[in-house]
């Protein structure tokens, strides 16, 4: 059971399929973003190419690690609305915007909102 300090309000545990889903989300709260050993090659119009690591997170698609892109090339990326950008690894929240999911410490935000 999860309770908010000082309110006496408790959130009911999920049952069945929701319990399994929560367990899966809890395991995702340990951020795991690791290199796959693969490289992406980015070639610019002037012929210059750079290799960038490909990463895999706990869930979702693989990612291209662009943290050195600016220092190596002088270029930034452009991603309006951050629709294709993973900005951090979190041990507290899980977000999947395409599915409309937001979890906090393994609980769906809707369940927490109902009990607050």
KETOR-351831 format. One line per 8 residues: number of its first residue (from 1); for each residue x, z negated, y negated of N, C-alpha, C, CB. Coordinates in Angstrom, 2 decimals. Glycine has a CB too. Layout:
<recs>
NUM = X Z Y X Z Y X Z Y X Z Y | ...
</recs>
This chain:
<recs>
1 = 0.84 0.00 1.18 0.00 0.00 0.00 0.88 0.00 -1.24 -0.95 -1.22 0.00 | 0.43 0.68 -2.24 1.14 0.75 -3.50 0.29 0.07 -4.54 1.46 2.21 -3.90 | 0.84 -0.84 -5.28 0.07 -1.52 -6.31 0.75 -1.42 -7.66 -0.14 -2.97 -5.95 | -0.04 -1.43 -8.69 0.53 -1.46 -10.04 0.69 -2.91 -10.42 -0.37 -0.69 -11.07 | 1.85 -3.26 -10.91 2.15 -4.63 -11.25 1.19 -5.15 -12.31 3.59 -4.76 -11.72 | 0.61 -6.33 -12.04 -0.22 -7.01 -13.03 -1.67 -6.56 -13.07 0.37 -6.81 -14.35 | -2.07 -5.51 -12.35 -3.45 -5.04 -12.44 -4.27 -5.42 -11.23 -3.47 -3.56 -12.62 | -3.61 -5.70 -10.10 -4.35 -5.98 -8.88 -4.93 -4.72 -8.25 -5.46 -6.95 -9.16
9 = -4.74 -3.56 -8.88 -5.25 -2.30 -8.35 -4.33 -1.80 -7.26 -5.40 -1.24 -9.47 | -4.91 -1.38 -6.13 -4.11 -0.85 -5.04 -4.60 0.54 -4.68 -4.15 -1.78 -3.82 | -3.70 1.37 -4.25 -4.03 2.72 -3.83 -4.19 2.69 -2.31 -2.93 3.76 -4.27 | -5.29 3.25 -1.82 -5.52 3.29 -0.38 -4.55 4.24 0.29 -6.97 3.72 -0.08 | -4.11 3.89 1.49 -3.23 4.77 2.26 -4.01 6.01 2.69 -2.65 4.04 3.49 | -3.30 7.13 2.75 -3.89 8.37 3.22 -4.07 8.27 4.73 -3.01 9.60 2.84 | -4.96 9.07 5.30 -5.20 9.06 6.74 -4.95 10.46 7.31 -6.64 8.59 7.05 | -4.63 10.51 8.59 -4.52 11.77 9.32 -3.57 12.77 8.70 -5.84 12.39 9.43
17 = -4.10 13.94 8.40 -3.29 15.03 7.87 -2.64 14.65 6.54 -4.14 16.28 7.69 | -3.38 13.94 5.70 -2.82 13.52 4.41 -1.64 12.57 4.61 -3.90 12.85 3.53 | -1.71 11.71 5.64 -0.61 10.80 5.96 0.64 11.59 6.33 -1.01 9.86 7.11 | 0.46 12.63 7.15 1.59 13.48 7.54 2.17 14.19 6.33 1.17 14.50 8.60 | 1.27 14.67 5.47 1.71 15.37 4.26 2.52 14.42 3.38 0.50 15.92 3.49 | 2.05 13.19 3.23 2.75 12.21 2.40 4.12 11.89 2.99 1.92 10.93 2.25 | 4.20 11.76 4.31 5.48 11.50 4.95 6.46 12.63 4.68 5.29 11.31 6.47 | 5.95 13.86 4.75 6.79 15.02 4.47 7.27 14.98 3.02 6.03 16.34 4.75
25 = 6.37 14.67 2.10 6.75 14.61 0.69 7.74 13.47 0.46 5.51 14.44 -0.20 | 7.55 12.32 1.13 8.49 11.21 0.99 9.88 11.63 1.41 8.03 10.01 1.81 | 9.99 12.39 2.50 11.31 12.83 2.94 11.92 13.78 1.92 11.23 13.50 4.32 | 11.09 14.48 1.17 11.60 15.39 0.14 12.11 14.65 -1.08 10.52 16.37 -0.26 | 11.74 13.38 -1.21 12.14 12.63 -2.40 13.62 12.28 -2.38 11.31 11.37 -2.52 | 14.29 12.53 -1.27 15.74 12.41 -1.24 16.26 13.79 -1.58 16.27 11.88 0.17 | 16.70 14.00 -2.83 17.05 15.35 -3.25 18.21 15.91 -2.43 17.41 15.37 -4.72 | 17.99 17.11 -1.94 19.02 17.80 -1.18 19.14 19.21 -1.72 18.70 17.80 0.34
33 = 20.13 19.45 -2.53 20.42 20.79 -3.01 21.84 21.07 -2.56 20.25 20.93 -4.59 | 21.96 21.94 -1.58 23.26 22.17 -0.97 23.61 23.65 -0.97 23.28 21.63 0.47 | 24.91 23.96 -1.07 25.33 25.35 -0.96 25.06 25.90 0.43 26.83 25.49 -1.30 | 24.67 27.14 0.51 24.41 27.78 1.80 25.67 28.44 2.35 23.29 28.81 1.66 | 26.68 28.57 1.52 27.88 29.29 1.92 27.81 30.77 1.56 28.11 29.14 3.41 | 26.63 31.20 1.10 26.44 32.59 0.69 26.70 32.72 -0.81 25.01 33.08 1.05 | 27.02 33.92 -1.25 27.27 34.20 -2.66 26.38 35.34 -3.12 28.76 34.56 -2.89 | 25.96 35.26 -4.38 25.27 36.37 -5.04 26.31 37.02 -5.96 23.98 35.88 -5.85
41 = 26.30 38.32 -6.03 27.24 39.03 -6.90 26.44 39.63 -8.05 28.03 40.15 -6.12 | 26.84 39.28 -9.26 26.19 39.77 -10.46 27.16 40.72 -11.16 25.75 38.59 -11.41 | 26.74 41.95 -11.36 27.59 42.96 -11.99 26.99 43.35 -13.34 27.75 44.20 -11.08 | 27.83 43.32 -14.36 27.41 43.64 -15.73 27.67 45.12 -16.02 28.14 42.75 -16.76 | 27.02 45.66 -17.07 27.20 47.08 -17.40 28.66 47.49 -17.64 26.40 47.41 -18.63 | 29.50 46.54 -18.08 30.91 46.88 -18.31 31.72 46.91 -17.02 31.52 45.89 -19.28 | 31.06 46.66 -15.87 31.74 46.71 -14.58 32.24 45.35 -14.09 32.89 47.65 -14.66 | 32.25 44.34 -14.97 32.72 43.02 -14.58 31.70 42.38 -13.63 32.95 42.12 -15.83
49 = 32.17 41.79 -12.53 31.31 41.12 -11.57 31.73 39.67 -11.40 31.32 41.85 -10.22 | 30.76 38.82 -11.12 31.07 37.43 -10.78 30.27 37.05 -9.54 30.76 36.47 -11.97 | 30.81 36.09 -8.79 30.11 35.55 -7.64 29.51 34.21 -8.02 31.06 35.41 -6.42 | 28.28 33.99 -7.59 27.57 32.74 -7.84 27.07 32.18 -6.51 26.39 32.96 -8.84 | 27.21 30.87 -6.33 26.76 30.23 -5.10 25.25 30.33 -4.94 27.20 28.76 -5.06 | 24.81 30.46 -3.70 23.39 30.38 -3.37 23.15 28.99 -2.79 22.94 31.52 -2.36 | 22.14 28.31 -3.31 21.82 26.94 -2.93 20.48 26.88 -2.21 21.81 26.02 -4.15 | 20.28 25.84 -1.41 18.99 25.58 -0.77 18.58 24.16 -1.10 19.07 25.81 0.78
57 = 17.36 24.01 -1.60 16.82 22.69 -1.89 16.05 22.15 -0.70 15.93 22.73 -3.12 | 15.47 20.95 -0.87 14.69 20.32 0.19 13.49 21.17 0.57 14.23 18.94 -0.24 | 12.94 21.87 -0.42 11.77 22.71 -0.19 11.80 23.85 -1.19 10.46 21.89 -0.31 | 11.15 24.93 -0.85 11.06 26.06 -1.77 12.11 27.12 -1.51 11.18 25.58 -3.18 | 12.14 28.13 -2.37 13.06 29.25 -2.15 14.50 28.85 -2.44 12.65 30.44 -3.03 | 15.42 29.67 -1.93 16.83 29.46 -2.25 17.05 29.77 -3.73 17.74 30.35 -1.35 | 18.17 29.25 -4.26 18.45 29.38 -5.69 19.84 29.94 -5.91 18.30 28.03 -6.40 | 20.03 30.62 -7.01 21.36 31.08 -7.43 21.86 30.07 -8.45 21.32 32.55 -8.02
65 = 23.04 29.51 -8.19 23.63 28.49 -9.07 24.29 29.18 -10.26 24.68 27.61 -8.30 | 23.65 29.06 -11.42 24.15 29.76 -12.62 24.85 28.84 -13.61 23.00 30.46 -13.31 | 25.19 27.61 -13.17 25.75 26.66 -14.13 27.05 27.13 -14.77 25.99 25.33 -13.44 | 27.79 28.03 -14.12 29.05 28.53 -14.70 28.89 29.91 -15.34 30.12 28.60 -13.62 | 27.69 30.43 -15.36 27.47 31.78 -15.89 27.97 31.94 -17.32 25.99 32.13 -15.83 | 27.61 31.02 -18.20 28.01 31.13 -19.61 29.52 31.02 -19.78 27.31 30.06 -20.45 | 30.12 30.03 -19.10 31.57 29.84 -19.27 32.36 31.02 -18.70 32.02 28.54 -18.59 | 31.84 31.67 -17.67 32.55 32.80 -17.06 32.27 34.14 -17.75 32.17 32.91 -15.61
73 = 31.07 34.26 -18.39 30.69 35.58 -18.90 30.28 35.60 -20.37 29.57 36.10 -18.08 | 29.93 34.44 -20.91 29.40 34.41 -22.27 27.92 34.78 -22.34 30.20 35.34 -23.15 | 27.26 34.87 -21.21 25.84 35.22 -21.14 24.99 34.01 -20.73 25.62 36.38 -20.14 | 23.79 33.97 -21.27 22.77 33.00 -20.86 21.74 33.72 -20.00 22.09 32.32 -22.09 | 20.84 32.96 -19.39 19.70 33.56 -18.70 18.47 33.42 -19.58 19.47 32.90 -17.31 | 17.47 34.23 -19.34 16.21 34.18 -20.07 15.09 34.03 -19.06 16.01 35.46 -20.96 | 14.37 32.91 -19.11 13.28 32.64 -18.19 12.16 31.93 -18.96 13.77 31.77 -16.98 | 11.33 32.71 -19.69 10.27 32.09 -20.47 9.33 31.28 -19.58 9.49 33.16 -21.24
81 = 9.07 30.06 -19.99 8.17 29.18 -19.25 8.80 28.57 -18.02 6.96 29.94 -18.84 | 10.08 28.78 -17.81 10.79 28.25 -16.64 10.05 28.55 -15.35 10.99 26.74 -16.78 | 9.55 29.77 -15.21 8.76 30.13 -14.02 9.64 30.39 -12.80 7.92 31.35 -14.31 | 10.94 30.58 -13.00 11.84 30.82 -11.87 13.10 29.98 -12.01 12.20 32.31 -11.76 | 12.96 28.76 -12.53 14.11 27.92 -12.80 13.89 26.54 -12.19 14.38 27.81 -14.31 | 14.84 26.10 -11.38 14.86 24.72 -10.91 15.77 23.94 -11.83 15.33 24.61 -9.42 | 15.22 22.95 -12.53 16.01 22.28 -13.56 16.70 21.00 -13.10 15.15 21.96 -14.71 | 16.26 20.43 -11.98 16.87 19.18 -11.54 16.51 18.89 -10.08 16.41 18.02 -12.43
89 = 17.19 17.90 -9.52 16.83 17.36 -8.20 16.28 15.97 -8.48 18.08 17.32 -7.20 | 15.09 15.68 -7.99 14.44 14.40 -8.29 14.17 13.60 -7.04 13.15 14.64 -9.04 | 14.46 12.31 -7.10 14.15 11.40 -6.00 12.82 10.70 -6.25 15.28 10.36 -5.81 | 12.10 11.06 -7.32 10.86 10.38 -7.68 9.65 11.30 -7.62 10.98 9.79 -9.07 | 9.81 12.53 -8.07 8.67 13.44 -8.13 8.91 14.71 -7.34 8.35 13.79 -9.58 | 7.81 15.35 -6.97 7.83 16.66 -6.34 6.78 17.50 -7.05 7.57 16.58 -4.78 | 7.16 18.68 -7.50 6.23 19.56 -8.21 6.25 20.94 -7.58 6.59 19.64 -9.72 | 5.07 21.47 -7.30 4.93 22.86 -6.88 3.83 23.44 -7.75 4.60 23.00 -5.32
97 = 4.22 24.09 -8.83 3.26 24.62 -9.79 2.35 25.68 -9.21 3.97 25.18 -10.97 | 2.90 26.52 -8.31 2.08 27.57 -7.70 0.95 26.99 -6.87 2.93 28.48 -6.84 | 1.21 25.87 -6.20 0.18 25.23 -5.38 -0.60 24.17 -6.15 0.82 24.60 -4.15 | -0.17 23.86 -7.38 -0.85 22.84 -8.16 -0.61 21.43 -7.63 -2.33 23.11 -8.20 | 0.57 21.20 -7.05 0.89 19.89 -6.48 1.83 19.11 -7.38 1.52 20.05 -5.10 | 1.51 17.84 -7.57 2.39 16.91 -8.27 2.32 15.60 -7.49 1.98 16.71 -9.78 | 3.45 15.16 -6.97 3.54 13.94 -6.18 4.46 12.96 -6.91 4.07 14.23 -4.74 | 4.11 11.69 -6.90 4.94 10.64 -7.47 5.22 9.62 -6.38 4.25 9.97 -8.71
105 = 6.49 9.48 -6.03 6.92 8.56 -4.96 6.13 8.73 -3.68 6.81 7.12 -5.44 | 5.82 10.00 -3.35 5.15 10.30 -2.09 3.64 10.28 -2.15 5.60 9.35 -1.07 | 3.05 9.99 -3.30 1.59 9.96 -3.45 1.13 11.09 -4.35 1.13 8.60 -4.02 | 0.04 11.77 -3.99 -0.50 12.81 -4.88 -0.97 12.17 -6.18 -1.66 13.58 -4.20 | -0.69 12.81 -7.28 -1.00 12.24 -8.60 -2.50 11.99 -8.77 -0.51 13.17 -9.72 | -3.33 12.81 -8.11 -4.78 12.62 -8.20 -5.18 11.26 -7.62 -5.53 13.76 -7.47 | -4.53 10.88 -6.52 -4.84 9.60 -5.88 -4.43 8.44 -6.79 -4.13 9.48 -4.52 | -3.31 8.57 -7.44 -2.86 7.51 -8.35 -3.76 7.43 -9.58 -1.41 7.75 -8.78
113 = -4.20 8.57 -10.09 -5.05 8.60 -11.27 -6.40 7.96 -10.99 -5.25 10.03 -11.76 | -6.95 8.19 -9.79 -8.24 7.61 -9.42 -8.18 6.09 -9.38 -8.71 8.15 -8.08 | -7.02 5.54 -9.09 -6.88 4.09 -8.90 -6.32 3.40 -10.13 -6.00 3.80 -7.71 | -6.12 4.13 -11.21 -5.52 3.47 -12.39 -6.58 3.01 -13.37 -4.55 4.42 -13.10
</recs>
